[in-house]
Amino acid sequence: MVTTFKDLQGAHVELTFGENRMGMEARHVLVVLKHKGRWLMTRHSIRGIEFPGGKAEDGETIAEAVVRETIEETGVTITDLVKFAEYVVVSNVTFCKAVFTGKVHSIEENPQLFETEGALWLTDEELDNCTELSFHMKDTGMAEIRKWVDVNVT
């Protein structure tokens, strides 16, 4: 099943749950992880509060990108990765974003961060009522992605 919608910047988005159903290689990643009843978030200096993520570097597997981006943006090391969804964003540059979850292995107390202000751990209520969310967090697919994690992981 594919859910289609327009994101807040007007791009056509297709979201599907499962492995490589969109027919396009994912080179972007999104990490949606809930640990001890709280969502792992980060504050991007420009966009606001969002799930960690980014783009795979040359020569890097998508799984390696998930682990690296999560450490760089939050100081959290994750293991037991599960790819459970894909986003295809059709805009000036069409791309596919793989959505992962996993388990917390360790949390660095004073991490060296890149592009963000580090880890924020938000409850469902705090996330639902957050006024500083990135536009990425406000689209139709995020509710479905959070629901999948709640039902299948936590």
C-alpha positions as CSV (number, residue, x, y, z in Angstrom):
1,M,0.0,0.0,0.0
2,V,1.3,3.4,-1.0
3,T,0.2,6.6,0.8
4,T,0.6,9.7,-1.4
5,F,0.4,13.3,-0.3
6,K,1.9,16.8,-0.7
7,D,4.5,17.9,1.8
8,L,4.4,21.4,3.3
9,Q,6.8,22.6,0.5
10,G,4.4,21.3,-2.2
11,A,6.5,18.2,-3.2
12,H,4.6,15.0,-4.1
13,V,5.5,12.3,-1.6
14,E,4.9,8.5,-1.8
15,L,5.2,6.5,1.4
16,T,5.2,2.7,1.5
17,F,6.0,0.2,4.3
18,G,8.3,-2.7,3.4
19,E,11.5,-3.4,1.7
20,N,12.4,-1.6,-1.6
21,R,8.9,-1.3,-2.9
22,M,9.4,2.0,-4.6
23,G,11.9,0.8,-7.3
24,M,14.4,3.5,-6.5
25,E,17.6,3.2,-4.4
26,A,17.4,5.0,-1.1
27,R,20.4,7.2,-0.4
28,H,18.7,9.3,2.3
29,V,17.8,8.0,5.8
30,L,15.4,8.8,8.5
31,V,15.7,7.3,12.0
32,V,12.5,6.9,14.0
33,L,13.3,5.4,17.4
34,K,11.4,5.1,20.6
35,H,13.3,4.2,23.8
36,K,11.8,3.9,27.2
37,G,8.6,5.7,26.1
38,R,10.4,8.6,24.5
39,W,11.1,9.5,20.8
40,L,14.7,10.2,19.8
41,M,14.7,13.7,18.3
42,T,17.2,16.4,17.5
43,R,17.1,20.1,16.9
44,H,18.4,21.2,13.5
45,S,19.7,24.8,13.7
46,I,17.5,25.9,10.8
47,R,14.6,23.5,10.4
48,G,13.7,22.9,14.1
49,I,13.0,19.6,15.9
50,E,12.9,16.5,13.9
51,F,13.9,12.8,13.7
52,P,17.7,12.3,13.0
53,G,18.6,11.5,9.4
54,G,20.6,12.5,6.4
55,K,22.3,11.2,3.3
56,A,24.6,8.3,2.7
57,E,28.2,9.4,1.8
58,D,30.0,7.9,-1.2
59,G,31.0,4.3,-0.6
60,E,28.8,4.1,2.5
61,T,25.9,1.6,2.8
62,I,22.5,2.9,3.8
63,A,22.8,1.0,7.2
64,E,26.2,2.6,7.8
65,A,24.6,6.0,7.1
66,V,21.9,5.3,9.6
67,V,24.4,4.6,12.4
68,R,26.7,7.5,11.5
69,E,24.0,10.1,11.1
70,T,22.4,9.1,14.4
71,I,25.7,9.4,16.2
72,E,26.6,12.7,14.5
73,E,23.2,14.3,15.2
74,T,22.4,12.9,18.7
75,G,25.4,11.1,20.2
76,V,23.3,7.9,20.3
77,T,24.6,4.7,19.0
78,I,22.0,2.3,17.6
79,T,22.0,-1.4,16.8
80,D,19.5,-4.0,15.5
81,L,18.5,-1.8,12.6
82,V,15.1,-2.4,10.9
83,K,14.3,-0.7,7.6
84,F,10.5,-0.5,7.6
85,A,9.4,2.2,5.1
86,E,10.5,4.3,2.2
87,Y,9.6,7.8,1.2
88,V,10.0,9.0,-2.4
89,V,9.9,12.8,-2.7
90,V,9.3,14.1,-6.2
91,S,10.6,17.7,-6.5
92,N,13.4,19.4,-8.4
93,V,15.6,16.5,-7.4
94,T,13.6,13.3,-6.8
95,F,15.0,11.1,-4.1
96,C,14.2,8.1,-1.9
97,K,14.5,8.1,1.9
98,A,14.7,4.9,3.8
99,V,13.1,4.9,7.2
100,F,14.8,2.9,10.0
101,T,14.3,2.0,13.6
102,G,16.5,0.2,16.0
103,K,17.6,-0.2,19.6
104,V,19.7,2.1,21.7
105,H,23.2,0.6,22.3
106,S,24.7,3.6,24.1
107,I,24.2,7.3,24.7
108,E,27.3,9.6,24.6
109,E,27.2,12.2,27.4
110,N,29.1,14.9,25.6
111,P,29.0,14.0,21.9
112,Q,30.7,15.9,19.1
113,L,27.7,17.1,17.1
114,F,27.3,18.0,13.4
115,E,24.4,20.3,12.2
116,T,22.3,19.8,15.3
117,E,22.0,20.6,19.0
118,G,22.0,17.0,20.1
119,A,19.5,14.5,21.3
120,L,16.1,15.4,22.6
121,W,13.9,12.7,24.1
122,L,10.2,13.5,23.8
123,T,7.1,11.7,25.0
124,D,4.1,11.3,22.7
125,E,2.4,14.2,24.3
126,E,5.5,16.4,24.1
127,L,5.9,15.5,20.4
128,D,2.2,16.0,19.7
129,N,2.3,19.5,21.3
130,C,5.7,20.7,20.1
131,T,5.6,24.1,18.5
132,E,9.1,23.9,17.1
133,L,8.8,21.0,14.7
134,S,10.6,20.9,11.4
135,F,8.3,21.0,8.4
136,H,9.4,17.4,7.8
137,M,7.6,16.4,11.0
138,K,4.3,17.9,10.0
139,D,3.5,16.0,6.9
140,T,0.9,13.2,6.6
141,G,3.4,10.4,6.6
142,M,4.9,11.1,10.0
143,A,1.8,10.0,11.9
144,E,1.8,6.7,10.0
145,I,5.5,6.2,10.6
146,R,5.1,6.9,14.4
147,K,2.2,4.5,14.5
148,W,4.1,1.8,12.8
149,V,6.9,2.1,15.4
150,D,4.5,2.1,18.3
151,V,2.6,-1.0,17.0
152,N,5.6,-3.0,15.8
153,V,8.5,-2.1,18.1
154,T,7.5,-0.7,21.4
